Amino acid sequence: MTNLHSVLVVGGCGFLGHHIVDCLLARNENIQISVMGRSNTRHRRHQVQYLEGDLLSERSIQSIFRQANPQVVINTVAPITFPQNGTPDSHYQVNVDGTSNLLRPAAACPFTAAFIYTSSAHTVLATDYTDAKESDPVDDHCDSRRFPTSTKAIADAATLAANNALRIEAGGLRTATIRPCAMFGEDDSQLLPTVLSQLDHGQQNYQIGHNTAMYDFVYVGNVAEAHILAAEALVRESAEAAEEGKKVSGESFFITNDDPQHFYDFMRKVWSASGHDVSELKPRLIPAKTALGLGSASDLATWAFTLGGKSSSSLSRESIEHLCLNRTHDISKAKTRLHYTPLVSVDEGIQRGVESLS
């Protein structure tokens, strides 16, 4: 195991970020952990240094680097994407400009050896796919209707392009991107609350499609572990060359629980974990084609009324696609090169996540 001695977690008070901090603390109590954020009020830990900084201000970021002197930088910051929120410009600024603003001082810092960007498995260009690989084409078009993930794809590419094998003090930087699928777990503010809110609105009595498509989910703690495995591998590569076929620098990695689920089966597990009786549910079926058509109409109406400035969040085609299209990913690369293994199952992760929200 490679010892990490100084890590800067950008967005370390957020959902994934604070799980990464906890995982680092559990791994090594003596590690110097710094968190950068605009507001560092949630999920604080006594052993951690909290630094207020603006991702869109290079001067602010340079000040953070001078204070933290990070060996590793992990950027987890992203606008909320489920349900879809924000505008194309706001996502571009945070995902693309913000990541670029971090990469430049990381390369210039004589102490920084590695940089990891939290991307997304849903950057894949296809909308219906099974066992996608990291080499598959991604949707990196700025004007894509899937701008929450297409802007992540642009930032993903920028991160990998910044990888180089120079000595650290000469501007060397080893980079990698982690591409998690739909995350859930303790302190979830997106997926689990959205699923549970359907109980309040009686939406558990409706189902889009026949629930035959397979979908990947991942427990947030498993994603945190993957980031740390990548950090350790990148630090090793900064000191010595990687073995043939085991290189991590300049690479992207899908991270899932390696246990695809039917989306509505996952939702029923969440409802059941909250104490709801799902044994007698007989939901009214809405054909997938009908729902997708309604989603497209909703997208078009929202686009027309906001001149392209917003996307529909409640009945968007993208949100409906998540419910009725196949979206699974091959994680053999993460298993082989990061030695990643999902430590917490989907069922256990759901139980932990729901209990944390009660």
C-alpha positions as CSV (number, residue, x, y, z in Angstrom):
1,M,0.0,0.0,0.0
2,T,1.3,3.5,-0.9
3,N,1.1,6.0,1.8
4,L,-0.6,9.2,1.0
5,H,0.6,12.1,3.1
6,S,-1.3,15.2,1.9
7,V,-4.6,15.2,0.0
8,L,-6.8,18.1,-1.1
9,V,-10.4,17.1,-1.5
10,V,-12.2,19.8,-3.5
11,G,-15.9,19.6,-2.5
12,G,-14.9,17.6,0.6
13,C,-18.1,18.6,2.5
14,G,-20.4,17.3,-0.3
15,F,-22.0,13.9,-0.6
16,L,-19.1,12.0,-2.2
17,G,-16.5,14.4,-0.9
18,H,-17.1,13.8,2.8
19,H,-17.1,10.0,2.2
20,I,-13.7,10.3,0.6
21,V,-12.5,12.3,3.6
22,D,-13.8,9.6,6.0
23,C,-12.2,6.9,3.9
24,L,-8.9,8.7,4.0
25,L,-9.1,9.1,7.8
26,A,-9.9,5.4,8.2
27,R,-6.9,4.5,6.1
28,N,-4.3,6.6,7.8
29,E,-4.9,8.8,10.9
30,N,-1.7,10.8,10.2
31,I,-2.6,11.9,6.7
32,Q,-2.9,15.7,6.2
33,I,-6.3,16.3,4.6
34,S,-7.5,19.6,3.4
35,V,-11.0,20.4,2.0
36,M,-11.7,23.3,-0.4
37,G,-15.2,24.6,-0.8
38,R,-17.2,27.8,-0.9
39,S,-19.1,26.7,2.2
40,N,-17.5,24.2,4.5
41,T,-20.3,23.9,7.1
42,R,-21.5,20.3,6.6
43,H,-19.9,17.0,7.5
44,R,-16.9,18.6,9.2
45,R,-14.2,16.4,10.8
46,H,-11.8,17.5,13.6
47,Q,-8.7,16.2,11.9
48,V,-9.3,18.1,8.7
49,Q,-8.2,21.6,7.5
50,Y,-11.1,23.5,5.9
51,L,-10.2,26.2,3.4
52,E,-12.8,28.5,1.7
53,G,-12.1,28.9,-1.9
54,D,-13.8,29.7,-5.2
55,L,-13.4,27.2,-8.0
56,L,-13.9,29.9,-10.6
57,S,-11.1,32.1,-9.2
58,E,-7.5,31.1,-10.0
59,R,-6.2,33.5,-7.3
60,S,-8.4,31.8,-4.7
61,I,-7.2,28.4,-5.9
62,Q,-3.5,29.4,-5.8
63,S,-4.0,30.5,-2.2
64,I,-5.4,27.1,-1.4
65,F,-2.5,25.3,-2.9
66,R,0.0,27.5,-1.0
67,Q,-1.8,26.5,2.3
68,A,-2.4,22.8,1.5
69,N,0.7,21.8,-0.5
70,P,-1.2,18.7,-1.7
71,Q,0.5,15.6,-2.9
72,V,-2.9,14.6,-4.4
73,V,-5.9,16.6,-5.6
74,I,-9.3,15.0,-5.9
75,N,-12.0,17.2,-7.5
76,T,-15.5,16.0,-6.7
77,V,-17.4,19.3,-7.3
78,A,-20.3,19.2,-9.7
79,P,-23.8,20.9,-9.9
80,I,-26.7,18.7,-8.8
81,T,-27.7,16.4,-11.7
82,F,-30.6,14.3,-10.3
83,P,-33.1,15.7,-10.8
84,Q,-31.5,17.8,-13.5
85,N,-30.8,21.3,-12.3
86,G,-29.0,24.5,-13.5
87,T,-28.2,25.7,-16.9
88,P,-25.7,24.6,-19.6
89,D,-23.5,27.6,-18.8
90,S,-23.5,27.0,-15.1
91,H,-22.5,23.3,-15.6
92,Y,-19.8,24.3,-18.1
93,Q,-18.4,26.9,-15.7
94,V,-18.2,24.5,-12.7
95,N,-17.3,21.2,-14.5
96,V,-15.0,22.5,-17.3
97,D,-13.7,25.9,-16.2
98,G,-13.4,24.9,-12.6
99,T,-11.5,21.7,-13.4
100,S,-9.1,23.6,-15.7
101,N,-8.5,26.2,-13.0
102,L,-7.4,23.4,-10.7
103,L,-5.3,21.6,-13.2
104,R,-3.0,24.5,-13.9
105,P,-1.8,25.1,-10.3
106,A,-1.7,21.4,-9.7
107,A,0.9,21.1,-12.5
108,A,2.8,24.1,-11.2
109,C,2.9,23.0,-7.6
110,P,6.2,21.2,-6.8
111,F,4.5,19.0,-4.3
112,T,1.5,17.8,-6.3
113,A,2.0,14.4,-7.9
114,A,-1.5,13.3,-8.8
115,F,-4.9,14.7,-9.8
116,I,-8.2,12.8,-9.9
117,Y,-11.5,14.1,-11.4
118,T,-14.9,12.7,-10.5
119,S,-16.5,12.3,-13.9
120,S,-19.6,10.2,-14.7
121,A,-20.4,6.8,-16.2
122,H,-23.3,8.5,-18.1
123,T,-20.9,10.4,-20.3
124,V,-21.3,7.5,-22.8
125,L,-22.6,8.8,-26.1
126,A,-25.2,6.0,-26.5
127,T,-28.4,6.2,-24.6
128,D,-29.2,2.5,-24.5
129,Y,-26.1,0.3,-23.9
130,T,-24.9,-2.8,-22.1
131,D,-21.4,-3.4,-20.7
132,A,-20.0,-0.1,-21.9
133,K,-16.2,0.2,-21.8
134,E,-14.1,3.3,-21.1
135,S,-13.0,3.4,-24.7
136,D,-16.5,3.9,-26.0
137,P,-17.4,7.3,-27.5
138,V,-18.7,9.9,-25.0
139,D,-21.1,12.8,-25.5
140,D,-18.8,15.8,-25.3
141,H,-20.9,18.3,-27.3
142,C,-21.4,21.6,-25.5
143,D,-24.9,22.0,-26.9
144,S,-26.0,18.5,-25.9
145,R,-29.4,18.2,-24.1
146,R,-27.5,16.0,-21.6
147,F,-25.3,19.0,-20.6
148,P,-24.8,17.8,-16.9
149,T,-22.8,14.8,-18.3
150,S,-21.5,16.2,-21.6
151,T,-19.7,19.0,-19.7
152,K,-18.3,16.3,-17.4
153,A,-17.0,14.5,-20.5
154,I,-15.2,17.7,-21.6
155,A,-13.6,18.0,-18.1
156,D,-12.8,14.3,-18.1
157,A,-10.9,14.7,-21.4
158,A,-9.1,17.9,-20.1
159,T,-8.0,16.0,-17.0
160,L,-6.5,13.1,-19.0
161,A,-4.8,15.4,-21.4
162,A,-3.0,17.1,-18.5
163,N,-1.3,13.8,-17.7
164,N,2.5,13.7,-18.2
165,A,5.5,11.8,-17.0
166,L,7.8,14.7,-16.1
167,R,9.4,14.8,-12.7
168,I,7.0,16.3,-10.1
169,E,9.2,19.4,-9.4
170,A,9.4,20.0,-13.2
171,G,5.6,20.2,-13.7
172,G,4.9,16.5,-13.8
173,L,1.4,15.4,-13.0
174,R,-0.3,12.0,-13.1
175,T,-4.0,12.2,-13.7
176,A,-7.0,9.9,-13.9
177,T,-10.8,10.1,-13.9
178,I,-13.3,8.1,-12.0
179,R,-16.6,7.5,-13.7
180,P,-19.2,6.4,-11.2
181,C,-22.7,5.4,-12.2
182,A,-25.8,6.5,-10.1
183,M,-24.5,6.9,-6.6
184,F,-26.5,6.4,-3.4
185,G,-25.8,6.0,0.3
186,E,-25.6,7.9,3.6
187,D,-26.4,11.6,3.4
188,D,-27.6,11.2,-0.2
189,S,-29.3,14.4,-1.4
190,Q,-30.3,13.3,-4.8
191,L,-31.2,9.7,-5.8
192,L,-32.6,8.3,-2.6
193,P,-34.6,11.4,-1.6
194,T,-36.0,11.6,-5.2
195,V,-37.1,7.9,-5.0
196,L,-38.6,8.3,-1.5
197,S,-40.5,11.5,-2.5
198,Q,-42.5,9.4,-5.0
199,L,-44.2,7.8,-2.0
200,D,-45.4,11.2,-0.9
201,H,-47.0,11.8,-4.3
202,G,-48.4,8.4,-4.9
203,Q,-46.1,7.8,-7.9
204,Q,-45.3,4.3,-6.7
205,N,-48.5,3.3,-8.4
206,Y,-47.2,4.1,-11.9
207,Q,-44.4,2.4,-13.8
208,I,-42.8,3.5,-17.1
209,G,-42.0,0.6,-19.3
210,H,-41.9,-3.1,-18.5
211,N,-39.0,-2.9,-16.0
212,T,-36.8,-5.1,-18.3
213,A,-33.9,-2.8,-18.8
214,M,-30.8,-3.2,-16.6
215,Y,-29.2,-0.3,-14.8
216,D,-26.0,0.2,-12.8
217,F,-26.0,1.7,-9.3
218,V,-23.1,2.2,-6.9
219,Y,-22.8,2.7,-3.1
220,V,-21.0,6.0,-2.4
221,G,-18.5,4.4,-0.1
222,N,-17.3,2.1,-2.9
223,V,-16.8,5.2,-5.1
224,A,-14.8,6.8,-2.3
225,E,-12.6,3.7,-2.0
226,A,-12.0,3.7,-5.8
227,H,-10.7,7.3,-5.7
228,I,-8.2,6.4,-3.0
229,L,-7.1,3.3,-4.9
230,A,-6.5,5.6,-7.9
231,A,-4.6,8.1,-5.8
232,E,-2.3,5.5,-4.4
233,A,-1.6,4.1,-7.9
234,L,-0.9,7.5,-9.3
235,V,1.6,8.3,-6.5
236,R,3.3,5.0,-7.1
237,E,3.6,5.9,-10.8
238,S,5.1,9.3,-10.0
239,A,8.0,7.4,-8.4
240,E,8.3,4.4,-10.7
241,A,7.0,3.2,-14.1
242,A,3.8,1.1,-14.1
243,E,3.8,-2.4,-15.3
244,E,2.7,-3.2,-18.8
245,G,-1.1,-3.2,-19.0
246,K,-1.5,-1.8,-15.4
247,K,-1.1,1.9,-16.0
248,V,-3.5,4.2,-14.2
249,S,-2.2,7.6,-15.2
250,G,-4.0,9.1,-18.2
251,E,-6.8,6.6,-17.8
252,S,-10.5,6.6,-16.9
253,F,-12.4,4.0,-14.8
254,F,-16.0,3.1,-14.6
255,I,-17.1,2.4,-11.0
256,T,-20.3,0.4,-10.3
257,N,-21.4,-2.1,-7.7
258,D,-21.0,-4.7,-10.4
259,D,-24.6,-5.7,-9.7
260,P,-27.0,-4.3,-12.4
261,Q,-30.6,-3.9,-11.3
262,H,-34.0,-3.3,-12.9
263,F,-34.6,0.4,-12.0
264,Y,-38.0,-0.3,-10.5
265,D,-36.6,-3.2,-8.5
266,F,-34.1,-0.8,-7.0
267,M,-36.8,1.7,-6.2
268,R,-38.9,-0.9,-4.5
269,K,-36.0,-1.9,-2.4
270,V,-35.7,1.8,-1.3
271,W,-39.4,2.0,-0.5
272,S,-39.2,-1.3,1.4
273,A,-36.2,-0.1,3.4
274,S,-38.3,3.0,4.4
275,G,-41.0,0.7,5.8
276,H,-43.4,0.8,2.9
277,D,-45.2,-2.5,2.0
278,V,-44.4,-3.2,-1.6
279,S,-45.6,-6.7,-1.7
280,E,-49.0,-5.8,-3.2
281,L,-47.9,-3.0,-5.5
282,K,-49.6,-3.4,-8.9
283,P,-48.6,-0.2,-10.7
284,R,-50.3,1.2,-13.7
285,L,-48.0,0.7,-16.8
286,I,-47.1,3.7,-18.9
287,P,-45.6,2.5,-22.3
288,A,-41.9,3.6,-22.6
289,K,-42.5,5.1,-26.0
290,T,-45.4,7.2,-24.7
291,A,-43.3,8.4,-21.8
292,L,-40.3,9.3,-23.9
293,G,-42.6,11.2,-26.3
294,L,-44.0,13.2,-23.4
295,G,-40.5,13.8,-22.1
296,S,-39.4,15.2,-25.4
297,A,-42.4,17.5,-25.5
298,S,-41.6,18.7,-22.0
299,D,-38.0,19.3,-23.0
300,L,-39.1,21.3,-26.0
301,A,-41.6,23.4,-24.1
302,T,-39.1,24.3,-21.4
303,W,-36.5,25.1,-24.0
304,A,-38.9,27.3,-25.9
305,F,-40.0,29.3,-22.9
306,T,-36.4,29.8,-21.6
307,L,-34.7,30.2,-25.0
308,G,-32.6,27.2,-24.3
309,G,-31.5,28.4,-20.9
310,K,-32.9,25.5,-18.9
311,S,-33.9,21.9,-19.2
312,S,-37.1,20.3,-17.8
313,S,-36.4,18.6,-14.5
314,S,-39.6,16.9,-13.7
315,L,-40.5,15.1,-16.9
316,S,-37.4,15.4,-19.1
317,R,-36.5,12.8,-21.7
318,E,-33.2,12.2,-19.9
319,S,-34.9,11.3,-16.6
320,I,-37.3,9.0,-18.4
321,E,-34.4,7.3,-20.3
322,H,-32.9,6.4,-16.9
323,L,-36.0,4.4,-16.0
324,C,-36.5,2.4,-19.2
325,L,-33.2,2.0,-21.1
326,N,-30.2,-0.3,-20.5
327,R,-27.2,1.4,-18.9
328,T,-24.6,-1.0,-17.6
329,H,-20.8,-0.8,-17.5
330,D,-17.9,-3.2,-17.7
331,I,-15.6,-2.5,-14.6
332,S,-13.0,-5.1,-15.4
333,K,-10.4,-2.3,-16.0
334,A,-11.0,-0.9,-12.5
335,K,-10.8,-4.4,-11.0
336,T,-7.5,-5.2,-12.8
337,R,-5.7,-1.8,-12.6
338,L,-7.1,-0.3,-9.4
339,H,-7.8,-3.7,-7.7
340,Y,-11.2,-2.3,-7.0
341,T,-13.9,-4.5,-5.4
342,P,-17.3,-3.3,-4.3
343,L,-17.1,-3.6,-0.5
344,V,-20.7,-2.8,0.3
345,S,-23.6,-4.4,-1.6
346,V,-26.5,-2.6,-3.2
347,D,-29.0,-3.9,-0.6
348,E,-26.7,-3.0,2.4
349,G,-26.0,0.4,0.8
350,I,-29.7,1.1,0.4
351,Q,-30.3,0.2,4.1
352,R,-27.5,2.5,5.2
353,G,-28.7,5.3,3.0
354,V,-32.3,5.2,4.0
355,E,-31.5,5.0,7.7
356,S,-29.3,8.1,7.4
357,L,-32.3,10.0,6.0
358,S,-34.8,9.0,8.6
